[in-house]
Each structure stands twice: as C-alpha cells, then as structure tokens.
Amino acid sequence: MVVDLVLIGLAVTLFPLPIMAFVLVLASAQGLRKGLVFIGVWLVSLVAVIGIVVLLTGGQPPPPRSPPSRAAQVATLVIGVGLIGYAVYRRRRNRREAAGPAAEARAAEEPESASDGVSFRSAAAFPLLLQPWGMVGAAAATVVQADLSDAGNVVALVGFCLLATSTLLAMELWMVFSPERAQRALTGLRQWLARHKEPAIVGLCLLLGLWLVSRSLYLLTT
C-alpha cells in the first residue's frame, strides 16, 4: 500500500495543469491568500476522499480474496486501464493538432494569459476542476487496504496527502520568503509547462496506469 500511495502522490503533485493554475493564482492580486485557499480546498478534497473510504471500511482492511478486497483491486485495474487509455487518447490528439499552426499559436499565447481576473472563488474552484480525480480514485481504492490500528498506515495516509500537495506548498512558501525571485521562476515554469504539459500528462498517466494495471492483475491472480 505504501509504495502505491507514494507513486500516486508523486503523480498527483507533478500533474501540470494544477501547477499552471496555481502559478496564475499566485501572480494575481492577494495571490498568497488566494494560494492558501487553493491549497486548502485541494487538501480538503484529498482528505474527504480518504475519509469516506475509511468510514466505509471502519479503518480495517477487508480479508484477502474477500469480495470487498477483490472489488478494490478490480477498481484499481479499471482506473489503471482508464489512465492508459487517456494517455493514448491525448497522445493521438496531440499528434493531429501538432500538424497545424493553430496549436503553435495557442501554445505561444497561453503563457500570456492574464492573472488579474483570478478571484477567491476561482482559486477555490480550480482545485476541484483540475484535481486529477482518476489518480485520486486510485488512491481511494488503495486506501481500502489501510489498517488504522497500525501507526505506519496512518503515517502513510498523512504522508500521501502532504506528498500530493508538496509542489503547491513549496511554491507558496517560496513566494512568502522570496517573492520577486519566485515570481520570475514560477512564470518561467508556467511558460515551460505550457509548451511541455502534454508529454508530461501523457507520461504520468501512462506510467501510473501501467503500474496500477500490473499491480492489480498480480493481486487478482495470486
């Protein structure tokens, strides 16, 4: 369970779309406060998903090969296949769009998007809209195996939430302690992600999907 949560947490925290949105939030007026709203909603959504699973299981993992355990493994398999399919879909779509000049024009214009229009309401909505819910669903299926009587499992759950939020927290703290330098660096990061986000999304979804599929198939067949 721990390895699965670490891999899923890394994929969530490195997912490009929330990072790009968070840079816009930080660059807006009262960006630090809006950033806290963004992080708060992001964390609450993660904790809520894990909390729902824990409530359903009572904090006790189902017995091996039991119907609930099998159902969690099947759900993980389905999510893994879905992530692989999504990666293939985006890769094919990007190949079609890359042939035309319109894609290059959009990529050139995207980093120049204005951030002044980002409101507190938008800062609260972005995490819900841009959260990689497929990956979070994979984490939820993994949490079914958590035993809350084991302190190590509790630490793993807390660690997952922090790991999945670590990129946002790092950017927020950087803006607090070195705002001018951080602003320049984060603007450059967003411009770089605008040009390379598609390969990053495809790579993250494909790698995590392959891991989830192989892991769930192994558990289902042993």
One Martini backbone bead per residue (centre of mass of N, CA, C, O) as a GRO file, in nm:
protein
  222
    1MET     BB    1   0.056   0.063  -0.021
    2VAL     BB    2   0.286   0.268   0.007
    3VAL     BB    3   0.394   0.262  -0.280
    4ASP     BB    4   0.134   0.346  -0.418
    5LEU     BB    5   0.102   0.623  -0.272
    6VAL     BB    6   0.365   0.745  -0.368
    7LEU     BB    7   0.313   0.731  -0.675
    8ILE     BB    8   0.048   0.887  -0.672
    9GLY     BB    9   0.150   1.143  -0.529
   10LEU     BB   10   0.356   1.218  -0.749
   11ALA     BB   11   0.156   1.244  -0.983
   12VAL     BB   12  -0.018   1.466  -0.858
   13THR     BB   13   0.210   1.686  -0.794
   14LEU     BB   14   0.309   1.677  -1.120
   15PHE     BB   15   0.066   1.783  -1.238
   16PRO     BB   16   0.038   2.051  -1.454
   17LEU     BB   17  -0.238   2.204  -1.431
   18PRO     BB   18  -0.234   2.296  -1.130
   19ILE     BB   19   0.032   2.449  -1.148
   20MET     BB   20  -0.054   2.663  -1.355
   21ALA     BB   21  -0.290   2.774  -1.187
   22PHE     BB   22  -0.124   2.851  -0.932
   23VAL     BB   23   0.051   3.065  -1.065
   24LEU     BB   24  -0.183   3.253  -1.130
   25VAL     BB   25  -0.275   3.296  -0.842
   26LEU     BB   26  -0.004   3.417  -0.732
   27ALA     BB   27  -0.004   3.661  -0.955
   28SER     BB   28  -0.224   3.781  -0.817
   29ALA     BB   29  -0.408   3.950  -0.625
   30GLN     BB   30  -0.359   3.816  -0.332
   31GLY     BB   31  -0.204   3.540  -0.388
   32LEU     BB   32  -0.144   3.409  -0.112
   33ARG     BB   33  -0.436   3.381  -0.020
   34LYS     BB   34  -0.534   3.222  -0.266
   35GLY     BB   35  -0.335   2.991  -0.227
   36LEU     BB   36  -0.458   2.892   0.039
   37VAL     BB   37  -0.728   2.820  -0.081
   38PHE     BB   38  -0.630   2.616  -0.281
   39ILE     BB   39  -0.490   2.426  -0.077
   40GLY     BB   40  -0.734   2.376   0.105
   41VAL     BB   41  -0.917   2.241  -0.109
   42TRP     BB   42  -0.723   2.023  -0.193
   43LEU     BB   43  -0.697   1.886   0.085
   44VAL     BB   44  -0.995   1.838   0.147
   45SER     BB   45  -1.046   1.647  -0.094
   46LEU     BB   46  -0.848   1.429  -0.007
   47VAL     BB   47  -0.956   1.377   0.281
   48ALA     BB   48  -1.245   1.306   0.196
   49VAL     BB   49  -1.185   1.053   0.035
   50ILE     BB   50  -1.040   0.900   0.260
   51GLY     BB   51  -1.265   0.924   0.475
   52ILE     BB   52  -1.480   0.762   0.325
   53VAL     BB   53  -1.326   0.498   0.312
   54VAL     BB   54  -1.281   0.462   0.618
   55LEU     BB   55  -1.580   0.456   0.692
   56LEU     BB   56  -1.649   0.202   0.520
   57THR     BB   57  -1.415   0.014   0.667
   58GLY     BB   58  -1.338   0.108   0.971
   59GLY     BB   59  -1.012   0.078   0.950
   60GLN     BB   60  -1.042  -0.212   0.804
   61PRO     BB   61  -0.928  -0.454   0.627
   62PRO     BB   62  -1.004  -0.674   0.414
   63PRO     BB   63  -0.993  -0.974   0.337
   64PRO     BB   64  -0.841  -1.178   0.153
   65ARG     BB   65  -1.042  -1.248  -0.128
   66SER     BB   66  -1.261  -1.071  -0.082
   67PRO     BB   67  -1.499  -0.886  -0.222
   68PRO     BB   68  -1.386  -0.605  -0.138
   69SER     BB   69  -1.095  -0.661  -0.229
   70ARG     BB   70  -1.161  -0.725  -0.525
   71ALA     BB   71  -1.303  -0.459  -0.589
   72ALA     BB   72  -1.054  -0.279  -0.547
   73GLN     BB   73  -0.879  -0.418  -0.766
   74VAL     BB   74  -1.070  -0.366  -1.001
   75ALA     BB   75  -1.072  -0.060  -0.976
   76THR     BB   76  -0.772  -0.028  -1.026
   77LEU     BB   77  -0.773  -0.154  -1.306
   78VAL     BB   78  -0.969   0.045  -1.439
   79ILE     BB   79  -0.804   0.299  -1.384
   80GLY     BB   80  -0.550   0.211  -1.532
   81VAL     BB   81  -0.682   0.179  -1.808
   82GLY     BB   82  -0.785   0.470  -1.822
   83LEU     BB   83  -0.505   0.607  -1.816
   84ILE     BB   84  -0.398   0.477  -2.071
   85GLY     BB   85  -0.623   0.575  -2.258
   86TYR     BB   86  -0.576   0.877  -2.207
   87ALA     BB   87  -0.286   0.886  -2.309
   88VAL     BB   88  -0.345   0.791  -2.597
   89TYR     BB   89  -0.547   1.009  -2.671
   90ARG     BB   90  -0.358   1.257  -2.630
   91ARG     BB   91  -0.138   1.170  -2.825
   92ARG     BB   92  -0.312   1.164  -3.080
   93ARG     BB   93  -0.418   1.453  -3.062
   94ASN     BB   94  -0.140   1.594  -3.068
   95ARG     BB   95  -0.057   1.493  -3.346
   96ARG     BB   96  -0.283   1.633  -3.503
   97GLU     BB   97  -0.231   1.930  -3.395
   98ALA     BB   98   0.081   1.960  -3.470
   99ALA     BB   99   0.033   2.002  -3.786
  100GLY     BB  100  -0.077   2.276  -3.698
  101PRO     BB  101  -0.064   2.625  -3.630
  102ALA     BB  102  -0.268   2.653  -3.392
  103ALA     BB  103  -0.108   2.518  -3.164
  104GLU     BB  104   0.127   2.722  -3.159
  105ALA     BB  105  -0.043   2.971  -3.099
  106ARG     BB  106  -0.157   2.872  -2.827
  107ALA     BB  107   0.118   2.823  -2.687
  108ALA     BB  108   0.211   3.127  -2.713
  109GLU     BB  109  -0.041   3.257  -2.556
  110GLU     BB  110  -0.083   3.117  -2.274
  111PRO     BB  111   0.142   3.265  -2.088
  112GLU     BB  112  -0.028   3.554  -2.128
  113SER     BB  113  -0.229   3.514  -1.930
  114ALA     BB  114  -0.430   3.663  -1.720
  115SER     BB  115  -0.441   3.709  -1.346
  116ASP     BB  116  -0.642   3.938  -1.241
  117GLY     BB  117  -0.918   3.752  -1.266
  118VAL     BB  118  -0.850   3.607  -1.003
  119SER     BB  119  -1.045   3.476  -0.767
  120PHE     BB  120  -1.144   3.327  -0.485
  121ARG     BB  121  -1.342   3.143  -0.630
  122SER     BB  122  -1.140   3.034  -0.837
  123ALA     BB  123  -0.933   2.925  -0.629
  124ALA     BB  124  -1.152   2.710  -0.527
  125ALA     BB  125  -1.218   2.570  -0.811
  126PHE     BB  126  -0.958   2.461  -0.939
  127PRO     BB  127  -0.905   2.203  -0.763
  128LEU     BB  128  -1.172   2.059  -0.855
  129LEU     BB  129  -1.116   2.072  -1.171
  130LEU     BB  130  -0.782   1.977  -1.162
  131GLN     BB  131  -0.804   1.731  -1.027
  132PRO     BB  132  -0.678   1.404  -1.051
  133TRP     BB  133  -0.926   1.184  -1.008
  134GLY     BB  134  -0.812   0.915  -1.103
  135MET     BB  135  -0.577   0.912  -0.899
  136VAL     BB  136  -0.752   0.945  -0.647
  137GLY     BB  137  -0.909   0.683  -0.695
  138ALA     BB  138  -0.663   0.501  -0.662
  139ALA     BB  139  -0.613   0.580  -0.369
  140ALA     BB  140  -0.885   0.485  -0.259
  141ALA     BB  141  -0.845   0.183  -0.336
  142THR     BB  142  -0.591   0.157  -0.154
  143VAL     BB  143  -0.717   0.246   0.130
  144VAL     BB  144  -0.878  -0.014   0.185
  145GLN     BB  145  -0.597  -0.146   0.315
  146ALA     BB  146  -0.619   0.016   0.568
  147ASP     BB  147  -0.476   0.017   0.907
  148LEU     BB  148  -0.546   0.219   1.185
  149SER     BB  149  -0.388   0.040   1.406
  150ASP     BB  150  -0.151   0.131   1.227
  151ALA     BB  151   0.076   0.380   1.232
  152GLY     BB  152   0.197   0.347   0.946
  153ASN     BB  153  -0.072   0.396   0.792
  154VAL     BB  154  -0.127   0.678   0.895
  155VAL     BB  155   0.133   0.802   0.786
  156ALA     BB  156   0.074   0.732   0.488
  157LEU     BB  157  -0.179   0.909   0.459
  158VAL     BB  158  -0.051   1.177   0.536
  159GLY     BB  159   0.180   1.162   0.329
  160PHE     BB  160   0.007   1.167   0.078
  161CYS     BB  161  -0.121   1.446   0.115
  162LEU     BB  162   0.152   1.598   0.123
  163LEU     BB  163   0.271   1.499  -0.144
  164ALA     BB  164   0.025   1.597  -0.327
  165THR     BB  165   0.101   1.912  -0.207
  166SER     BB  166   0.408   1.994  -0.227
  167THR     BB  167   0.425   2.188  -0.470
  168LEU     BB  168   0.235   2.403  -0.361
  169LEU     BB  169   0.383   2.458  -0.094
  170ALA     BB  170   0.654   2.542  -0.219
  171MET     BB  171   0.547   2.789  -0.377
  172GLU     BB  172   0.425   2.943  -0.141
  173LEU     BB  173   0.688   2.968   0.030
  174TRP     BB  174   0.858   3.109  -0.183
  175MET     BB  175   0.673   3.364  -0.195
  176VAL     BB  176   0.721   3.447   0.101
  177PHE     BB  177   1.056   3.460   0.101
  178SER     BB  178   1.080   3.510  -0.245
  179PRO     BB  179   0.892   3.679  -0.451
  180GLU     BB  180   1.055   3.777  -0.699
  181ARG     BB  181   1.205   3.518  -0.770
  182ALA     BB  182   0.956   3.334  -0.778
  183GLN     BB  183   0.798   3.480  -0.999
  184ARG     BB  184   1.000   3.434  -1.226
  185ALA     BB  185   1.021   3.124  -1.205
  186LEU     BB  186   0.712   3.055  -1.230
  187THR     BB  187   0.670   3.183  -1.504
  188GLY     BB  188   0.873   3.000  -1.647
  189LEU     BB  189   0.732   2.737  -1.573
  190ARG     BB  190   0.465   2.791  -1.719
  191GLN     BB  191   0.585   2.821  -1.999
  192TRP     BB  192   0.705   2.539  -2.009
  193LEU     BB  193   0.437   2.382  -1.958
  194ALA     BB  194   0.285   2.490  -2.209
  195ARG     BB  195   0.490   2.319  -2.400
  196HIS     BB  196   0.505   2.028  -2.198
  197LYS     BB  197   0.236   1.907  -2.078
  198GLU     BB  198   0.155   1.670  -2.260
  199PRO     BB  199   0.393   1.475  -2.209
  200ALA     BB  200   0.348   1.473  -1.902
  201ILE     BB  201   0.063   1.358  -1.897
  202VAL     BB  202   0.119   1.102  -2.057
  203GLY     BB  203   0.345   0.987  -1.878
  204LEU     BB  204   0.198   0.973  -1.606
  205CYS     BB  205  -0.048   0.803  -1.695
  206LEU     BB  206   0.106   0.563  -1.814
  207LEU     BB  207   0.281   0.476  -1.574
  208LEU     BB  208   0.057   0.450  -1.363
  209GLY     BB  209  -0.125   0.259  -1.522
  210LEU     BB  210   0.077   0.024  -1.545
  211TRP     BB  211   0.110  -0.021  -1.244
  212LEU     BB  212  -0.187  -0.076  -1.170
  213VAL     BB  213  -0.233  -0.313  -1.357
  214SER     BB  214  -0.005  -0.500  -1.261
  215ARG     BB  215  -0.083  -0.502  -0.961
  216SER     BB  216  -0.380  -0.603  -0.985
  217LEU     BB  217  -0.324  -0.864  -1.144
  218TYR     BB  218  -0.147  -0.995  -0.933
  219LEU     BB  219  -0.362  -0.996  -0.700
  220LEU     BB  220  -0.589  -1.152  -0.868
  221THR     BB  221  -0.380  -1.415  -0.939
  222THR     BB  222  -0.284  -1.490  -0.613
   0.00000   0.00000   0.00000
